[in-house]
Amino acid sequence: MINNKKTVVICSNYAWTILNFRMPLIRSLVKAGFKVIVITQFDGYEKQIVNEVDKVYPLFISRKGINPIVDLITLLNIFSKLAIIRPDYLLLFTIKPVIYGSLAARILNIPHVPTITGLGTAFISRNWITKIASLLYKISLRSVAIVFFQNNDDKELFILNGLVDSKVCKLSPGSGIDLDKFMFHQLPNELNMSFLFVGRMLRDKGVVEFVDAARIVKKQHPMTSFQLLGPMDVENRTAISKAQINQWVNEGVVDYLGQTDNVSKFIQKSSCVVLPSYREGISRVLLEASAVGRPIVASDVPGCREIVDNNLNGFLCKPKDSTDLANKIQAMLLLSYEKRVKMGLFGRKKMEEEFDQGIVCKIYQDELKKIV
């Protein structure tokens, strides 16, 4: 236990991300004797957080693009709250909280630890927004004592582009996975296999490639099912419209399952989880699928390749290539049930050894002890 109860503020873009990704860390900090305060955009999920922390403050933030006036308000919003709270430590997650939270913390001389959870659309489609985001990262990370990355590719990209000093960079295995919540379940032994995509309905997540691959596979395996699970019409520049998804459903190429707070239930029913994403920090859904014991098919990109050991717990496919994705899905279809079970078991073991949430919580607590 810590003798003098110190305050840790955790700031992320919206409450859903806190609930789904940060609660193990929050609980471990509370258990260790810290006072924990959360700053995040309210989206309804803050009601499930409030009883586990000392206080939850609302965050004004736009999750879509860069608007100088709106983002200035976000910076002032974070600054004003930190000036009132005066925490001993600040942990920052997701793009805008990392950038504007780091700037505010530097002005207020608050020890802070930014975590680059993923580079987002700005670094996938390189344009003027990429240049602005890079400049903002460079300014905000100038004097940090440590910054966590969730994969080595992101870390090397930041170092190569002079956005951060290599001496302060460290790796964390994502947000970790709760192996008790995502328990191992026997793989369904069904004649007609089902391939499940889980995530926001975004082009950058590879949804279009998933649908195109489904068309190809269904020509030879018409009884195979392809399912989409996750929110649509989300606030993102690459969002896929509800009308487009309905068109795919009416075509009969995919089934849309809606969105859920119980992802594990759907993963358990699936034969394989597929994520043709263009880039990730560390893919949460691939961690969850592996923990449950499902073989996976994913793009050979940062944030996915760290989880998929090709031919051992799944297959890696070429990014943005629906034909290669279809080939990998067909390869999965042709495997025996016993080989797919073996893949799932390998994935579960990998989660236990490399991605357990306890590993992540210890990494952050160890760093807090070093920071003054």
VMD Tcl script that draws the C-alpha trace (Angstrom):
set ca {
  {0.00 0.00 0.00}
  {1.10 3.58 -0.63}
  {1.43 5.62 2.57}
  {0.33 8.99 1.23}
  {-2.67 8.51 -1.01}
  {-1.73 10.00 -4.36}
  {-4.10 11.03 -7.13}
  {-4.00 9.58 -10.63}
  {-6.10 11.12 -13.40}
  {-6.93 8.91 -16.37}
  {-8.06 10.73 -19.50}
  {-9.44 9.06 -22.63}
  {-11.70 10.22 -25.45}
  {-15.01 8.75 -24.27}
  {-16.42 6.65 -21.45}
  {-16.88 3.50 -23.54}
  {-13.11 3.24 -23.99}
  {-12.58 3.68 -20.26}
  {-15.08 0.93 -19.44}
  {-13.79 -1.53 -22.03}
  {-10.05 -0.88 -21.96}
  {-9.00 0.91 -18.75}
  {-11.00 -0.65 -15.91}
  {-8.41 -3.35 -15.06}
  {-5.77 -0.62 -14.71}
  {-8.15 1.56 -12.67}
  {-9.00 -1.30 -10.33}
  {-5.35 -2.19 -9.84}
  {-4.52 1.45 -9.01}
  {-7.39 1.69 -6.52}
  {-6.28 -1.58 -4.94}
  {-2.73 -0.21 -4.67}
  {-3.99 2.79 -2.71}
  {-4.28 5.49 -5.37}
  {-7.13 7.95 -5.63}
  {-8.36 7.66 -9.24}
  {-10.20 10.37 -11.17}
  {-11.41 10.01 -14.76}
  {-11.80 12.72 -17.41}
  {-13.74 11.54 -20.45}
  {-16.60 12.40 -22.78}
  {-19.93 11.22 -21.40}
  {-21.71 8.73 -23.67}
  {-23.86 6.83 -21.16}
  {-21.13 4.38 -20.09}
  {-19.84 6.79 -17.43}
  {-22.66 5.50 -15.23}
  {-20.87 2.14 -15.05}
  {-17.57 3.80 -14.10}
  {-18.57 6.33 -11.47}
  {-18.90 3.88 -8.55}
  {-15.38 2.52 -9.03}
  {-13.47 5.82 -9.02}
  {-13.40 8.94 -6.85}
  {-14.90 11.18 -9.52}
  {-15.66 11.35 -13.25}
  {-15.38 14.70 -15.02}
  {-16.98 15.31 -18.44}
  {-14.63 16.05 -21.34}
  {-15.52 18.31 -24.26}
  {-14.03 16.67 -27.35}
  {-14.78 16.06 -31.02}
  {-13.68 12.65 -32.23}
  {-13.95 13.62 -35.89}
  {-11.12 15.42 -37.66}
  {-9.25 18.53 -36.60}
  {-11.13 21.77 -36.01}
  {-8.82 24.41 -34.47}
  {-11.57 26.14 -32.50}
  {-13.12 22.92 -31.19}
  {-9.71 21.46 -30.33}
  {-8.69 24.66 -28.54}
  {-11.78 24.26 -26.38}
  {-10.72 20.66 -25.69}
  {-7.27 21.83 -24.61}
  {-8.75 24.51 -22.32}
  {-11.26 22.00 -20.96}
  {-8.51 19.54 -19.99}
  {-6.30 22.35 -18.66}
  {-9.01 23.79 -16.42}
  {-9.85 20.42 -14.89}
  {-6.22 19.53 -14.25}
  {-5.65 22.96 -12.70}
  {-8.45 22.24 -10.22}
  {-7.56 18.61 -9.49}
  {-3.75 19.05 -9.43}
  {-3.12 15.28 -9.64}
  {0.16 13.63 -8.78}
  {0.08 11.67 -12.03}
  {-1.77 11.83 -15.34}
  {-2.28 8.84 -17.65}
  {-3.38 9.75 -21.18}
  {-4.95 7.47 -23.80}
  {-6.20 8.00 -27.38}
  {-5.05 10.68 -29.81}
  {-6.52 14.00 -28.69}
  {-6.23 13.41 -24.93}
  {-2.58 12.45 -25.51}
  {-1.84 15.61 -27.50}
  {-3.85 18.20 -25.55}
  {-3.47 16.48 -22.19}
  {0.32 16.44 -22.59}
  {0.35 20.14 -23.48}
  {-1.80 21.03 -20.45}
  {0.24 18.81 -18.13}
  {3.51 20.39 -19.27}
  {2.21 23.89 -18.54}
  {0.97 22.78 -15.10}
  {4.10 20.72 -14.40}
  {2.11 17.51 -13.82}
  {3.99 14.21 -14.32}
  {2.23 12.44 -17.17}
  {2.42 9.22 -19.16}
  {0.95 9.29 -22.70}
  {0.05 6.02 -24.41}
  {-0.17 5.86 -28.20}
  {-3.07 3.41 -28.54}
  {-3.10 3.63 -32.33}
  {-2.42 6.17 -35.06}
  {-5.91 6.39 -36.51}
  {-7.06 7.57 -39.91}
  {-4.60 10.47 -40.03}
  {-1.64 8.10 -40.42}
  {-3.40 5.60 -42.69}
  {-4.44 8.10 -45.38}
  {-1.49 10.48 -45.42}
  {-2.61 14.04 -46.17}
  {-2.57 17.52 -44.61}
  {-4.18 16.14 -41.45}
  {-1.20 13.78 -41.08}
  {1.16 16.76 -41.14}
  {-0.87 18.65 -38.52}
  {-1.18 15.58 -36.30}
  {2.56 14.93 -36.58}
  {3.37 18.53 -35.60}
  {1.00 18.37 -32.64}
  {2.53 15.08 -31.47}
  {6.03 16.53 -31.80}
  {5.16 19.58 -29.69}
  {3.15 17.72 -27.05}
  {5.67 14.88 -26.55}
  {8.72 17.14 -26.42}
  {9.38 16.89 -22.68}
  {7.70 13.64 -21.60}
  {9.63 11.31 -19.30}
  {8.05 8.25 -20.88}
  {5.61 7.40 -23.66}
  {4.09 3.97 -24.17}
  {3.47 2.43 -27.59}
  {1.41 -0.68 -28.18}
  {3.45 -1.96 -31.10}
  {6.99 -1.52 -32.34}
  {5.97 -0.17 -35.77}
  {4.25 2.86 -34.24}
  {7.23 3.46 -31.98}
  {9.72 3.32 -34.85}
  {7.53 5.58 -37.01}
  {7.46 8.26 -34.29}
  {11.22 8.00 -33.75}
  {12.02 8.01 -37.49}
  {9.91 11.15 -38.02}
  {11.43 12.94 -35.04}
  {8.16 13.08 -33.12}
  {9.62 11.68 -29.90}
  {12.99 10.93 -28.32}
  {13.80 7.21 -28.58}
  {15.11 7.25 -24.99}
  {11.61 7.79 -23.53}
  {9.83 5.13 -25.63}
  {8.56 1.88 -24.12}
  {6.23 -0.88 -25.26}
  {3.07 -2.13 -23.56}
  {1.08 -5.19 -24.75}
  {-2.07 -3.20 -25.45}
  {-4.59 -2.75 -22.68}
  {-4.31 -6.41 -21.71}
  {-7.08 -9.00 -21.69}
  {-9.23 -10.21 -18.81}
  {-8.82 -13.98 -19.12}
  {-11.58 -14.62 -16.58}
  {-14.10 -12.52 -18.53}
  {-12.97 -13.95 -21.87}
  {-12.78 -17.58 -20.88}
  {-11.81 -20.42 -23.18}
  {-14.80 -22.09 -24.87}
  {-14.70 -25.19 -27.04}
  {-14.80 -24.43 -30.76}
  {-18.21 -25.20 -32.34}
  {-18.02 -28.28 -34.54}
  {-20.54 -27.25 -37.17}
  {-20.75 -28.26 -40.81}
  {-21.34 -24.66 -41.95}
  {-18.69 -22.35 -40.51}
  {-19.26 -18.73 -39.49}
  {-16.73 -15.91 -39.86}
  {-17.22 -12.97 -37.52}
  {-16.03 -9.38 -37.91}
  {-16.15 -7.33 -34.69}
  {-15.57 -3.58 -34.66}
  {-16.87 -0.22 -35.67}
  {-18.25 -0.13 -39.20}
  {-15.32 1.78 -40.70}
  {-13.52 1.44 -44.01}
  {-10.21 1.60 -42.12}
  {-11.23 -1.55 -40.22}
  {-11.43 -3.44 -43.52}
  {-15.18 -3.90 -43.56}
  {-15.39 -3.46 -47.35}
  {-12.66 -6.07 -47.89}
  {-14.48 -8.43 -45.52}
  {-17.69 -8.11 -47.54}
  {-15.87 -8.48 -50.87}
  {-14.08 -11.58 -49.57}
  {-17.42 -13.00 -48.41}
  {-18.77 -12.69 -51.97}
  {-15.79 -14.60 -53.32}
  {-15.95 -17.38 -50.72}
  {-19.72 -17.80 -50.98}
  {-19.43 -18.71 -54.65}
  {-17.71 -21.97 -53.63}
  {-19.09 -22.30 -50.10}
  {-22.61 -20.83 -50.25}
  {-23.63 -22.07 -46.78}
  {-20.74 -20.29 -45.02}
  {-21.94 -17.30 -43.03}
  {-20.26 -13.92 -42.63}
  {-21.32 -11.68 -39.77}
  {-20.76 -8.04 -38.84}
  {-20.93 -7.04 -35.18}
  {-20.44 -3.47 -34.00}
  {-21.78 0.10 -34.17}
  {-22.50 1.80 -37.49}
  {-22.95 5.50 -38.39}
  {-20.17 6.30 -35.90}
  {-18.41 9.67 -35.73}
  {-15.49 9.00 -38.07}
  {-14.45 10.17 -41.51}
  {-14.32 6.59 -42.81}
  {-17.66 5.49 -41.34}
  {-19.85 3.19 -43.45}
  {-23.47 4.24 -43.64}
  {-26.43 2.28 -42.37}
  {-27.83 2.31 -45.94}
  {-24.70 0.60 -47.27}
  {-24.78 -2.11 -44.61}
  {-28.48 -2.71 -45.23}
  {-27.69 -3.10 -48.93}
  {-25.10 -5.80 -48.15}
  {-27.55 -7.58 -45.86}
  {-30.31 -7.47 -48.51}
  {-27.81 -8.85 -51.03}
  {-27.37 -11.84 -48.72}
  {-23.59 -11.57 -48.49}
  {-23.40 -10.74 -44.75}
  {-25.57 -10.66 -41.64}
  {-25.50 -7.57 -39.43}
  {-25.81 -8.53 -35.75}
  {-26.04 -5.00 -34.32}
  {-23.86 -3.90 -31.42}
  {-23.40 -5.40 -27.98}
  {-21.71 -5.02 -24.61}
  {-21.23 -8.79 -24.48}
  {-18.80 -9.51 -27.32}
  {-17.65 -12.80 -25.78}
  {-21.06 -14.40 -26.36}
  {-20.81 -13.81 -30.11}
  {-17.17 -14.87 -30.33}
  {-18.04 -18.16 -28.61}
  {-20.59 -18.96 -31.33}
  {-18.19 -18.17 -34.19}
  {-15.86 -20.52 -36.05}
  {-13.26 -17.84 -36.77}
  {-12.80 -14.11 -36.10}
  {-11.65 -11.92 -39.00}
  {-10.10 -8.44 -38.86}
  {-8.80 -7.01 -42.18}
  {-7.88 -3.69 -40.51}
  {-5.50 -1.19 -42.14}
  {-3.68 -0.48 -38.86}
  {-4.19 -1.00 -35.12}
  {-2.47 -0.17 -31.84}
  {-3.01 -3.65 -30.48}
  {-6.28 -5.10 -31.73}
  {-8.60 -5.65 -28.80}
  {-10.94 -7.97 -30.69}
  {-8.08 -10.25 -31.73}
  {-7.02 -10.49 -28.08}
  {-10.59 -11.36 -27.11}
  {-10.98 -13.92 -29.90}
  {-7.69 -15.61 -29.01}
  {-8.58 -15.68 -25.31}
  {-11.84 -17.46 -26.13}
  {-9.89 -19.93 -28.27}
  {-10.89 -18.94 -31.78}
  {-8.57 -19.10 -34.78}
  {-8.18 -15.71 -36.41}
  {-7.57 -14.18 -39.84}
  {-6.13 -10.67 -39.84}
  {-4.18 -8.20 -41.95}
  {-0.41 -8.29 -41.80}
  {-0.26 -4.77 -40.32}
  {0.93 -3.18 -37.06}
  {-1.33 -4.10 -34.16}
  {-2.48 -7.35 -35.77}
  {0.77 -9.13 -36.60}
  {1.81 -8.96 -32.93}
  {-1.13 -11.20 -32.06}
  {-1.25 -13.56 -35.04}
  {1.56 -16.09 -35.31}
  {0.97 -17.07 -38.91}
  {-0.15 -20.70 -39.33}
  {-0.09 -21.23 -35.55}
  {-3.11 -19.36 -34.16}
  {-4.41 -18.00 -37.45}
  {-3.54 -16.61 -40.87}
  {-2.18 -13.22 -41.90}
  {-3.42 -11.72 -45.16}
  {-2.25 -8.84 -47.32}
  {-3.81 -5.52 -46.20}
  {-6.49 -3.96 -48.42}
  {-6.59 -7.14 -50.53}
  {-9.98 -8.85 -50.54}
  {-8.76 -11.64 -52.83}
  {-5.95 -12.65 -50.49}
  {-8.33 -12.35 -47.55}
  {-10.74 -14.71 -49.33}
  {-7.87 -17.14 -49.93}
  {-7.00 -17.17 -46.22}
  {-10.63 -17.67 -45.24}
  {-10.87 -20.58 -47.68}
  {-7.66 -22.01 -46.20}
  {-9.34 -21.88 -42.80}
  {-12.41 -23.61 -44.24}
  {-10.23 -26.44 -45.56}
  {-8.51 -27.11 -42.23}
  {-9.72 -30.05 -40.18}
  {-11.69 -29.32 -37.02}
  {-8.78 -30.68 -34.96}
  {-6.31 -28.24 -36.57}
  {-8.62 -25.28 -35.93}
  {-8.99 -26.37 -32.30}
  {-5.20 -26.52 -32.04}
  {-4.97 -22.97 -33.43}
  {-7.43 -21.76 -30.80}
  {-5.49 -23.44 -28.00}
  {-2.25 -21.85 -29.21}
  {-3.94 -18.43 -29.22}
  {-5.24 -18.90 -25.67}
  {-1.77 -19.85 -24.43}
  {-0.28 -16.80 -26.14}
  {-2.79 -14.54 -24.35}
  {-1.91 -16.09 -20.99}
  {1.82 -15.63 -21.51}
  {2.00 -12.26 -23.27}
  {-1.22 -10.25 -22.99}
  {-2.80 -10.92 -19.58}
  {-4.13 -7.67 -18.05}
  {-2.00 -8.23 -14.96}
  {1.13 -7.73 -17.08}
  {-0.14 -4.36 -18.33}
  {-1.20 -3.14 -14.87}
  {2.23 -3.97 -13.43}
  {3.98 -2.07 -16.25}
  {2.05 1.13 -15.50}
  {2.40 0.86 -11.72}
  {6.13 0.29 -12.04}
  {6.48 3.47 -14.13}
  {4.44 5.56 -11.69}
  {6.88 4.61 -8.95}
  {9.75 6.00 -11.05}
  {8.12 9.30 -12.06}
  {8.59 12.43 -9.96}
}
mol new
graphics top color blue
foreach p $ca { graphics top sphere $p radius 0.5 }
foreach p [lrange $ca 0 end-1] q [lrange $ca 1 end] { graphics top cylinder $p $q radius 0.2 }
display resetview
